[in-house]
């Protein structure tokens, strides 16, 4: 009975920790968006995206509203978005996207994670050419004709449309575009009143790396350590 309780306790803690990290990440997205374009979601596309992403991680509306209010205050921290590059164990390329109010702290922590887990942090551009930055929209597929939607959005920058699943296994439509077409495609999706679950940019590896399970686990441990860092927003990698 004691073991079962401890297992449940550990699972609940892990779930809570993951949710808290997601809320922190989205709060930073909201802050950056408000600082850049104001508090009106109607006139601020970046804020609309951040609010959509807040809904995707089940962030309560009152917390979203509070984050927007705090972001507009003069005493709110300014966050700088910085991307770091390097290699995980076994030569797997990694890109780390951060949002920080203290660059010295962040670069030291990111370098530490690479070193502690057998990776190597590189210079800007060291692995970036192995990835393609893309805009990624996740939609509710209910009532959507995929073939019709694909034809409709091609002229607005659509490059890929496929099916996927959310964290709870729910079906999603995943739409990708070149990052330079992000705003154009976002406007086209919104004009069609589609239900957007999340909207982000991702660095997509052009040549995935296959590793045996044991080596892949070593890579994933480093990625997990990076993702747990408070300054890290997203980690992208080429592990297949």
C-alpha positions in Angstrom: 0.0 0.0 0.0 2.9 2.3 0.9 4.5 1.8 -2.5 1.3 2.5 -4.3 0.8 5.7 -2.4 4.4 6.8 -3.1 3.9 6.0 -6.9 0.7 8.1 -7.0 2.4 10.9 -5.1 5.3 10.9 -7.5 2.9 10.9 -10.5 0.9 13.8 -9.1 4.0 15.8 -8.4 5.3 15.2 -11.9 2.0 16.3 -13.4 1.8 19.4 -11.2 5.4 20.3 -12.1 4.7 19.9 -15.8 1.6 22.1 -15.5 3.4 24.8 -13.5 6.2 24.8 -16.1 3.6 25.2 -18.9 1.9 28.1 -17.1 5.3 29.8 -16.6 6.1 29.4 -20.3 2.8 30.8 -21.4 3.0 33.7 -18.9 6.3 34.7 -20.5 4.7 34.5 -24.0 1.9 36.8 -22.8 4.4 39.2 -21.3 6.5 39.4 -24.4 3.4 39.9 -26.6 1.9 42.6 -24.4 5.2 44.5 -24.2 5.5 44.4 -28.0 2.0 45.0 -29.1 -0.3 46.1 -26.2 -3.1 44.5 -24.2 -5.8 44.2 -26.9 -5.9 40.7 -28.3 -7.9 42.0 -31.3 -5.1 44.2 -32.5 -2.2 42.0 -31.2 -1.8 38.7 -33.1 1.1 37.6 -30.8 -1.2 38.0 -27.8 -4.0 36.1 -29.5 -1.5 33.3 -30.1 -0.3 33.4 -26.5 -3.9 33.3 -25.2 -4.7 30.3 -27.5 -1.6 28.5 -26.1 -2.8 29.3 -22.5 -6.1 27.6 -23.3 -4.2 24.6 -24.7 -2.5 24.0 -21.4 -5.8 24.6 -19.4 -4.5 27.8 -17.8 -7.5 29.4 -16.0 -9.0 32.6 -17.6 -8.4 34.6 -14.4 -4.7 33.7 -14.5 -4.5 34.7 -18.1 -6.2 38.0 -17.4 -3.8 38.6 -14.4 -0.8 37.9 -16.6 -2.0 40.4 -19.2 -2.6 43.0 -16.5 0.8 42.4 -14.9 2.6 42.5 -18.3 1.3 46.0 -18.9 2.7 47.3 -15.6 5.9 49.3 -15.5 7.5 47.1 -12.9 7.1 43.9 -15.0 10.3 42.2 -16.1 11.4 42.5 -19.7 12.1 39.1 -21.2 14.6 38.6 -24.1 14.2 35.7 -26.4 17.5 34.0 -27.1 18.2 30.8 -29.0 21.1 28.5 -28.1 22.5 25.6 -30.2 24.5 22.5 -29.6 24.7 18.7 -29.6 23.2 16.2 -27.2 25.0 12.9 -26.5 25.8 10.8 -29.6 25.9 13.9 -31.9 22.2 14.7 -31.9 21.6 18.4 -32.9 19.6 20.5 -30.4 18.1 24.0 -30.4 17.1 25.6 -27.1 14.7 28.6 -27.2 14.8 30.7 -24.0 13.0 33.7 -22.6 15.1 35.4 -20.0 15.5 38.6 -17.9 19.1 37.6 -17.0 21.2 36.4 -20.0 24.3 35.7 -17.9 22.3 33.3 -15.7 20.6 31.6 -18.6 23.6 30.9 -20.8 25.4 29.5 -17.7 22.5 27.2 -16.9 22.1 26.0 -20.5 25.8 25.3 -20.9 25.7 23.4 -17.6 22.9 21.2 -18.8 24.7 20.4 -22.0 27.9 19.5 -20.1 26.3 17.6 -17.3 24.5 15.2 -19.6 27.3 14.6 -22.0 26.5 17.1 -24.7 28.3 20.1 -26.2 27.0 23.6 -26.4 27.9 25.3 -29.7 28.0 28.7 -31.3 25.2 30.4 -33.1 24.7 28.7 -36.4 26.5 25.5 -35.4 23.3 23.3 -35.9 20.7 25.8 -37.0 21.2 25.0 -40.7 20.0 21.4 -39.9 16.6 22.7 -38.9 13.8 24.6 -40.7 11.8 27.1 -38.7 8.1 26.6 -39.3 4.8 28.0 -38.0 2.7 25.2 -36.5 -1.1 25.5 -35.8 -3.1 22.8 -34.0 -6.8 22.8 -34.8 -9.9 21.1 -33.6 -10.8 18.8 -36.5 -14.6 18.7 -35.7 -16.6 19.5 -38.8 -13.5 20.3 -40.9 -13.2 18.9 -44.4 -9.4 18.4 -44.6 -9.2 18.2 -48.4 -11.2 21.4 -48.9 -9.2 23.2 -46.1 -5.9 22.2 -47.7 -6.9 23.6 -51.0 -8.2 26.7 -49.4 -5.0 27.5 -47.4 -2.3 26.7 -49.9 -2.4 30.2 -51.2 -1.9 31.5 -47.7 1.4 29.6 -47.1 0.2 26.1 -46.1 3.0 23.6 -46.6 1.8 20.6 -44.6 -1.5 19.4 -43.2 -1.9 16.2 -41.2 -3.5 14.5 -38.2 -2.0 14.3 -34.8 -3.0 13.8 -31.1 -2.9 16.0 -28.1 -1.5 15.0 -24.7 -4.8 13.3 -23.7 -5.0 11.5 -27.1 -7.6 13.8 -28.6 -7.5 14.2 -32.3 -6.0 17.4 -33.8 -5.3 18.8 -37.2 -1.7 20.0 -37.5 -0.9 22.7 -40.0 2.6 23.8 -40.9 3.9 26.7 -42.9 7.2 28.5 -43.5 7.8 30.9 -40.5 7.8 33.9 -42.9 4.2 33.0 -43.7 3.1 32.7 -40.1 1.1 35.9 -39.9 -0.6 35.3 -43.3 -1.7 31.8 -42.4 -2.9 32.8 -39.0 -5.1 35.5 -40.5 -6.5 33.0 -43.0 -7.3 30.5 -40.2 -8.9 33.1 -38.1 -11.0 34.4 -41.0 -12.4 30.9 -41.4 -13.5 30.8 -37.8 -11.6 27.5 -37.2 -10.9 26.5 -33.6 -7.2 27.0 -32.9 -5.9 24.9 -30.0 -2.4 26.3 -30.2 -0.1 28.3 -32.5 3.6 28.2 -32.2 6.8 28.2 -34.1 9.0 25.1 -34.2 12.5 24.2 -35.5 11.9 21.1 -37.5 14.9 18.8 -38.0 15.6 18.1 -41.7 17.5 14.9 -41.1 16.3 12.9 -38.1 18.9 10.8 -36.2 18.1 7.2 -35.4 19.6 5.8 -32.2 19.1 2.5 -30.3 16.9 2.8 -27.2 19.7 3.0 -24.6 21.5 5.9 -26.4 18.2 7.6 -27.2 17.4 7.6 -23.5 20.6 9.5 -22.8 19.6 12.2 -25.2 16.1 12.4 -23.7 17.5 12.9 -20.2 19.4 15.9 -21.4 16.4 17.3 -23.2 14.3 16.8 -20.1 16.8 18.6 -17.9 16.8 21.6 -20.3 13.0 21.6 -20.4 12.8 21.8 -16.6 14.9 25.0 -16.6 12.8 28.0 -15.7 14.4 30.1 -18.5 13.8 27.5 -21.3 10.7 27.9 -23.4 11.1 25.0 -25.9 13.7 22.4 -26.8 13.9 21.1 -30.4 16.0 18.1 -31.4 16.8 15.8 -34.3 16.3 12.6 -32.5 13.9 10.4 -34.6 
